[in-house]
């Protein structure tokens, strides 16, 4: 196997055993990027000499010499931070985000920044600056969004892992579409300082920077190294790491459901959830059918905060420059503008309702702290598709994505692990969600599922290189 397609933890083992040097590993990734990125268009700020320079200077740390990528909305000093918008063309980050600083401190080699939709407000990655990112399983399909460039780079072995961000599924949908793993952590567990736009207001609850990798072990490693308190981030939580053993996890009830009763999912998506539930049951987990009653109320609140408030946040930035916006972002604005405008009273009520609904969901999850659900109604869709026929019903674009949005309102951790395959041969992930600040438990359950399933190499990613 090409070494770039190994899990990050396996690449680190090769480095530690001196079977490959940091520079040699960097060269393998440079070769993979140069070979595959022209077709995938996942990495949009890449300089091979800059990568080699970092590898030559690799010092110590748990990630020493490991090549990683970062979503272009997360500041990397000296790299483009345009958030996919012509309105920010040429914008360069002057400082590292706190999460990036921590990766550097642990010895990571940063390959570059990955593509995202304009201003992050879409589940498909494409913009007028760099064009669209293609899925390594099928170039005619989307890699998802808004961390689509990051997911495609990792799935194709152009990066050993990295960071995305998520306010409505943006590390989870791309992981599902591309067949990799990810974690949307509890907001505050991974410092959000240095993300663009800032995770403030409602987005301090909805949003989080999250690790992405080919395996849950990779994601867990990055989470462990990132999840310490940032005293300069008002949303950062001073929560110590809480190791969870498999025995601990088996003592917790896992509830599962195939759909939310409102929007259908494909049969292969149902199969993936069933197979994951059966695997946990066979391992001795307490698994039971369970679907919380307050999901739709949470989703309605997400819509107000993400869609309507999101459009309001960007209004000053885009005023007078609407003609320069990408079709994907214009579509988002059209959706937002079709809603009744929020008033001060309705926004205040939504803010209060958010705490009420979160409390009710947490009460429902008292006896069943882990939920196993679909990630999305459909696997990776063709570029530009906006509706699908499922079980005789027409499912629209944002409705299909609802399965991740609940957990942004709940401010809870949710991981994705690949499990199934669609009739077209596309990967299908399942989502493991938990209660706020129980990220380690979520990862432990996801790791148990992964034992029977997990990452498969897209055929497109195979290339000649160093053999492990």
C-alpha positions in Angstrom: 0.0 0.0 0.0 1.1 3.6 -0.7 2.3 4.9 2.6 0.2 8.1 2.2 -3.0 5.9 2.4 -2.0 4.4 5.8 -3.7 5.8 8.9 -2.0 8.7 10.5 -1.1 6.6 13.5 0.6 4.1 11.3 2.6 6.8 9.5 3.7 8.1 12.9 4.8 4.6 13.9 6.9 4.4 10.7 8.5 7.7 11.6 9.2 6.7 15.2 10.8 3.4 14.0 12.8 5.4 11.5 11.5 3.3 8.6 10.8 6.6 6.9 12.1 10.1 7.6 10.0 13.3 7.9 11.4 14.5 4.6 10.7 11.2 2.8 7.2 11.2 4.1 6.7 14.8 3.0 8.0 13.8 -0.5 5.5 11.0 -0.7 2.6 13.4 0.1 4.0 16.0 -2.2 3.9 13.4 -5.0 0.4 12.4 -4.1 -0.8 16.0 -4.1 0.9 16.7 -7.5 -0.6 13.5 -8.9 -4.2 13.8 -7.7 -5.0 17.4 -6.8 -5.3 18.7 -10.3 -8.4 16.4 -10.7 -9.7 16.7 -7.1 -9.0 20.4 -6.5 -9.0 19.8 -2.8 -5.9 21.8 -1.7 -5.9 25.4 -2.8 -2.7 26.8 -1.1 0.2 24.4 -1.6 3.9 25.1 -1.9 6.1 22.0 -2.1 9.3 23.8 -1.0 7.5 25.2 2.1 6.5 21.7 3.0 10.1 20.4 2.5 11.5 23.1 4.6 9.1 22.2 7.5 10.0 18.5 7.2 13.8 19.2 7.3 13.3 21.2 10.5 11.0 18.6 12.2 11.9 18.5 15.9 10.0 16.7 18.6 6.4 16.1 19.6 3.8 13.4 19.1 3.0 14.5 15.5 6.6 15.0 14.5 6.9 14.9 10.7 3.2 14.1 10.1 1.8 15.9 7.0 -1.6 17.5 7.8 -3.9 19.9 5.9 -6.2 22.7 7.3 -9.5 24.0 6.0 -8.9 27.4 4.6 -11.3 29.1 7.1 -8.8 28.3 9.9 -5.9 30.7 10.0 -2.5 29.4 9.0 0.1 32.1 9.2 1.3 33.1 5.7 -1.4 31.1 3.9 -4.5 32.2 2.1 -7.5 32.7 4.3 -10.1 33.8 1.7 -13.0 31.6 2.9 -13.7 30.8 -0.8 -14.9 34.3 -1.6 -13.9 36.8 -4.3 -14.6 39.5 -1.7 -11.6 38.2 0.3 -9.3 37.5 -2.7 -5.7 37.6 -1.6 -6.4 37.7 2.1 -3.5 36.1 4.0 -3.5 35.0 7.6 -1.2 37.0 9.9 -1.3 34.5 12.7 -2.0 30.8 13.3 -5.3 29.8 14.8 -4.8 28.4 18.3 -5.5 24.9 17.0 -2.9 25.2 14.3 -0.4 26.5 16.8 -1.0 23.3 18.9 -0.4 21.1 15.8 2.8 22.9 15.0 3.9 22.6 18.7 3.5 18.8 18.4 5.7 18.7 15.3 3.1 18.5 12.5 4.1 19.4 8.9 1.4 21.6 7.4 0.8 20.8 3.7 -1.5 23.7 3.0 -5.1 25.0 3.1 -8.1 23.1 1.6 -11.0 24.4 -0.4 -14.4 25.4 1.0 -17.7 26.9 -0.3 -18.0 30.7 -0.2 -18.3 31.8 3.5 -18.8 28.1 4.4 -22.6 28.3 3.9 -23.2 25.1 1.9 -23.0 21.4 1.9 -21.1 21.4 -1.4 -17.6 22.8 -1.9 -17.2 25.2 -4.8 -16.5 28.9 -5.3 -15.5 31.5 -7.9 -11.9 31.6 -6.7 -10.9 28.0 -7.1 -13.8 26.1 -8.6 -15.3 23.0 -7.2 -13.8 20.1 -5.2 -14.5 16.6 -6.6 -15.1 13.4 -4.7 -12.3 10.8 -5.0 -14.9 8.1 -5.2 -16.5 9.7 -8.3 -15.3 12.9 -9.8 -18.8 13.8 -11.0 -19.9 14.0 -7.3 -19.5 16.4 -4.5 -17.1 15.9 -1.7 -19.6 17.7 0.6 -19.2 20.9 2.5 -18.2 23.0 4.0 -15.0 21.0 4.8 -15.2 19.2 1.4 -11.6 20.0 0.4 -10.3 18.6 3.7 -12.3 15.4 3.4 -11.3 14.8 -0.2 -7.6 15.4 0.6 -7.6 12.9 3.4 -9.7 10.3 1.6 -7.2 10.4 -1.3 -4.1 10.2 0.8 -3.0 13.7 -0.1 -3.0 14.4 3.7 -2.7 12.2 6.7 -5.4 14.1 8.5 -6.4 17.6 9.5 -8.9 20.2 10.7 -12.3 21.2 9.4 -15.1 23.2 11.1 -18.8 22.4 11.6 -21.9 24.5 12.4 -24.4 22.2 10.7 -22.6 19.1 9.7 -19.6 20.5 7.9 -17.0 18.0 9.1 -19.6 15.2 9.2 -21.3 15.4 5.8 -17.9 15.5 3.9 -16.6 12.6 6.0 -19.8 10.6 5.1 -19.5 11.5 1.4 -15.8 10.7 1.1 -15.6 7.6 3.4 -13.4 9.0 6.2 -13.9 9.7 10.0 -14.5 13.0 11.7 -15.6 14.5 15.0 -17.6 17.6 15.7 -16.5 18.2 19.2 -18.4 19.9 22.0 -17.9 23.6 21.3 -15.0 24.8 23.5 -13.2 21.4 23.7 -11.1 22.3 20.7 -10.2 26.1 20.7 -12.0 28.0 18.0 -9.9 31.1 18.2 -8.5 31.9 14.8 -11.5 30.6 12.8 -12.9 32.8 10.1 -15.6 34.0 10.5 -15.3 33.9 14.3 -17.4 31.4 16.3 -19.3 34.1 18.1 -23.0 34.8 19.0 -25.1 31.8 18.1 -22.1 30.2 16.3 -20.3 29.8 19.6 -22.9 27.2 20.3 -23.4 25.8 16.8 -19.8 25.8 15.6 -16.6 24.0 16.4 -13.3 23.2 14.8 -13.1 19.4 14.5 -10.4 16.8 13.6 -10.8 14.7 10.5 -8.9 11.5 9.6 -9.0 8.1 7.9 -9.6 6.3 11.2 -11.1 7.0 14.5 -7.7 6.4 16.1 -6.4 9.3 13.9 -9.3 11.6 14.9 -8.9 10.6 18.6 -5.2 11.4 18.5 -5.8 14.9 17.1 -8.6 15.5 19.5 -6.5 14.5 22.5 -3.7 16.9 21.5 -6.0 19.8 20.8 -8.5 19.5 23.6 -7.0 21.7 26.3 -8.2 25.0 27.7 -7.5 28.2 25.7 -7.6 31.0 28.3 -8.0 33.7 25.6 -11.1 32.0 24.0 -14.3 32.8 26.0 -16.0 29.6 24.7 -13.1 27.4 25.6 -13.9 24.9 28.4 -11.4 24.0 31.1 -12.4 20.3 30.9 -9.7 17.6 31.4 -9.5 14.6 29.1 -11.7 11.8 30.3 -10.3 8.4 29.0 -13.1 5.9 28.3 -12.4 2.2 28.2 -14.5 -0.2 26.1 -15.9 -1.6 29.3 -17.0 1.9 30.3 -18.7 2.4 26.9 -20.5 -1.0 27.1 -22.1 0.2 30.3 -23.9 3.0 28.5 -27.1 2.5 26.5 -26.9 3.2 22.8 -30.1 4.3 21.1 -30.5 4.0 17.3 -32.9 5.1 14.6 -33.0 4.8 10.8 -34.8 8.0 10.1 -36.4 10.9 12.0 -40.0 10.0 10.9 -40.2 13.1 8.7 -37.6 12.8 6.0 -36.7 9.4 4.5 -33.2 8.0 3.8 -32.0 5.6 1.2 -32.3 1.9 1.8 -28.5 1.5 1.9 -28.4 4.3 4.5 -30.8 2.3 6.6 -28.7 -0.8 6.2 -25.6 1.0 7.4 -27.3 2.1 10.6 -28.7 -1.4 11.2 -25.3 -3.0 10.6 -23.6 -0.6 13.0 -26.2 -1.3 15.7 -25.9 -5.0 15.2 -22.1 -4.9 15.4 -22.3 -3.0 18.7 -24.8 -5.5 20.0 -22.6 -8.4 19.1 -19.7 -6.8 21.0 -21.9 -6.7 24.1 -23.2 -3.1 24.0 -26.6 -2.2 25.4 -28.3 -1.3 22.1 -32.0 -0.3 21.8 -34.3 1.4 19.3 -34.7 5.0 20.5 -35.6 8.3 18.8 -35.8 11.5 20.8 -39.0 13.5 20.5 -37.5 17.0 20.4 -35.3 16.6 17.3 -37.5 18.6 14.9 -37.8 21.5 17.4 -34.0 21.6 17.6 -33.8 21.6 13.8 -36.2 24.5 13.5 -34.0 26.5 15.9 -30.8 25.5 13.9 -32.6 26.9 10.8 -33.1 30.3 12.5 -29.6 30.6 13.8 -27.6 29.1 10.9 -29.6 30.2 7.9 -31.3 33.4 9.0 -28.7 34.7 11.4 -26.0 33.6 9.1 -27.4 35.7 6.3 -27.7 38.6 8.7 -24.1 38.3 9.8 -22.8 38.5 6.2 -25.2 41.3 5.1 -22.7 44.1 5.8 -19.8 42.3 4.1 -21.7 41.6 0.8 -23.7 44.9 0.6 -23.2 46.4 -2.8 -21.1 43.4 -4.0 -23.9 40.9 -4.6 -22.9 40.4 -8.3 -19.5 39.0 -7.2 -21.0 36.2 -5.1 -20.8 32.6 -6.1 -24.0 30.7 -7.3 -23.7 28.4 -4.2 -23.7 31.4 -1.8 -26.5 33.2 -3.7 -28.6 30.0 -3.3 -28.0 30.2 0.4 -29.1 33.8 0.5 -32.2 33.0 -1.6 -33.2 30.3 1.0 -32.6 32.8 3.9 -34.6 35.6 2.2 -37.5 33.3 1.6 -38.2 33.2 5.3 -40.1 35.7 7.4 -37.5 38.2 8.6 -36.4 37.7 12.3 -37.5 40.5 14.6 -35.8 41.4 17.9 -38.6 39.6 19.7 -38.5 36.4 17.6 -34.7 36.2 17.8 -34.9 36.7 21.6 -37.5 34.0 21.9 -35.4 31.6 19.7 -32.4 32.2 22.0 -34.5 31.3 25.0 -36.1 28.3 23.2 -32.6 27.0 22.5 -31.9 26.4 26.1 -35.3 24.9 26.7 -35.0 22.5 23.8 -31.5 21.5 24.7 -32.7 20.8 28.3 -35.5 18.6 27.0 -33.2 16.7 24.6 -30.7 16.1 27.5 -33.5 14.8 29.6 -34.4 12.3 26.9 -30.8 11.3 26.6 -30.4 10.7 30.4 -31.1 7.0 30.0 -29.8 6.7 26.5 -26.6 8.9 26.3 -25.4 7.8 22.9 -27.4 8.0 19.6 -26.6 6.1 16.5 -28.2 7.8 13.4 -27.8 8.4 9.7 -25.5 11.2 8.7 -27.5 12.2 5.6 -30.5 11.0 3.6 -28.3 10.3 0.6 -24.7 9.4 -0.2 -22.5 11.9 -2.2 -24.6 13.6 -4.7 -23.8 14.8 -8.2 -22.5 18.4 -8.4 -25.4 20.8 -8.4 -28.1 18.3 -7.4 -30.7 19.8 -5.0 -33.4 17.1 -4.6 -33.8 13.3 -4.7 -36.6 10.8 -4.9 -36.6 8.4 -1.9 -39.4 6.0 -1.2 -41.7 8.0 -3.5 -41.0 11.3 -1.7 -39.0 14.3 -3.0 -36.3 15.1 -0.5 -34.8 18.6 -0.8 -31.2 19.6 -0.3 -31.3 21.1 3.2 -33.8 18.5 4.4 -31.5 15.7 3.4 -28.8 17.2 5.6 -31.0 17.5 8.7 -29.5 14.5 10.5 -26.4 16.4 11.6 -28.0 19.8 12.4 -29.7 18.7 15.7 -26.4 18.2 17.4 -25.2 21.7 16.6 -28.1 23.1 18.5 -27.5 20.6 21.3 -23.8 21.7 21.4 -22.9 18.0 21.7 -20.2 15.9 20.2 -20.9 13.8 17.1 -18.6 11.5 15.1 -18.8 9.9 11.7 -17.4 6.5 10.8 -17.7 4.8 7.4 -19.9 1.7 7.5 -21.8 0.9 4.3 -21.8 1.3 0.5 -24.4 2.6 -1.8 -25.5 0.7 -5.0 -23.2 3.1 -6.9 -20.3 2.0 -4.8 -20.2 5.3 -2.7 -19.3 5.2 1.0 -22.0 5.6 3.6 -21.1 6.7 7.1 -23.1 6.5 10.4 -23.2 9.2 13.1 -22.5 8.6 16.7 -23.7 11.5 18.9 -23.6 12.0 22.6 -24.1 14.6 25.4 -22.1 17.7 25.7 -18.5 17.2 27.0 -18.7 13.4 26.5 -16.6 13.5 23.4 -14.4 10.6 24.6 -17.4 8.3 25.0 -18.6 9.2 21.5 -15.1 8.3 20.1 -15.0 5.1 22.0 -18.3 3.9 20.6 -17.3 5.0 17.1 -14.1 3.0 17.4 -16.0 -0.1 18.4 -18.2 0.3 15.2 -15.1 0.9 13.1 -13.6 -2.5 14.1 -16.0 -4.2 11.6 -16.1 -1.5 9.0 -14.0 1.7 8.5 -11.9 3.4 5.8 -11.6 1.9 2.3 -9.2 3.3 -0.3 -10.9 5.0 -3.3 -9.5 3.5 -6.4 -8.7 6.9 -7.7 -6.3 7.4 -4.8 -4.0 4.6 -5.7 -0.6 5.7 -7.0 2.9 4.5 -7.1 5.0 5.5 -4.2 6.8 4.4 -1.1 5.5 1.0 -0.1 4.7 0.4 3.6 
